[in-house]
Amino acid sequence: LLHRCENAIESCFSTVAQRRAFHAEEENQLSQVLYLIGELCMVGFTSQEESSRLSRAKKRGKSDIPPPTDREPVRGLLIRPSSRLVHLVKLMLPNSMPMPSSMEHDDVMSTPSSLRAHAFITLGKLCLRDESLAKESLNILARELHQDSNSDAAVQNNCLMVMGDLVVRYTNLVDKYLPFMAACLQAGDAKSITVNITSSRLSLSFNRKVNGHSLVKKNAILLLSSLL
């Protein structure tokens, strides 16, 4: 399935390169593929696992993770994406991305904010199973929360939610980025997006109805108070 997701992303990128713009069809398809990648990589996840220990245990054929149960038959299962797939996900994080078939270094196209928001959520799920990827991604996440960032409220909300999960999972790594999360307490009042939060922090959807950055502020209060 992950291989098919990789092929689907590359196919969409090829179509976008030919049109030189994102259309709703490609944006929706890529958003669905990103969601599927994140969900597949979370299969078998347990808060008791450690990504480095899990990798070593898989090589040895042993595991310190509690065994599967009738209620959790896939506990401890690790579906690791290819480095190519991780790279494709990362391409959708910046405000602009290079034209896939272009030879010009400055030939770029704007990345839709909704697609960026989905990509950050998927990256967060990948980081929960891969500590080294989390180390690489923290600066990217923190940059979106910076007070000088011009990111859409949907992107900032998702980055904040991801950081909230990572600070619980990798406390020593994320601890120094708490000031960036605290900076969201001063989020501006510019965009209009509402957040529907499900049982998982990493499942957010957005509807353009109410002020988005005020919700960034609200989520920052909720997350930081839960960490105290």
C-alpha positions, 0 to 999 in steps of 0.5 A: 500500500505504501508503494502505491501511495508513493506511485500516486504522489509521483503521478499527481506531481507529474500531472501538476508539472504539466499543468503548472498549477495545483487543481482541486482534483490533485489537491484532494487526491494528495490529501487522501494519500497523505492521510492513508500514509499516516494511518498505515504508519500508525498501525501497531503503535503503542506509547510503550514502544521506543523507535530505536529499541523497536528497530533493534528488536526487529533485527534480533527477532525479539521485542520488549514491547508487550505482546499483541492481545485480542483487543490489539492484535497488531500491537508492535507492528512497524510499517516503515516507509521508504526514504523516497516516500518520506522525501515526497511528503517533505516536498509538500511542507514548504510554501512552494515546491520545485516543478518536478520536471523542471531543470530550472532551480528557481522554477517553483509553484505555490503549495496549497495551504490545505495540502501543507497542513495534511503533510505536516500531520503525516510527518508528525505520525511518521515522527512518532515511529522514527526518532531520527526523523523527529530530530530532523523535523523539529526545526521545520515544525518550530519554524512554522510556529515562529511569530514571524511566520506567515503560515496559514492558521491551518498549518500552524494548528497542525504543527502545534498539535504535532509538537504537542504529541512529540513533546510527550513522546520525545521529551528531551528532544522537544523540551527546548522548543516549548518557547515556540509553542508558547509563542502561539499564545500571542497568535494574530487574528488574521485568517478564518478557519475552525478546528474539529478535534477528534480523539487523536491530536493528529486528526484535524479538519478545517472549515472556513468559518471562524477566526483561525489564529485565535484557535491557534492561541486556544490550542496552545493554552490547552496543550501547554496546560496539559504539559504542566 
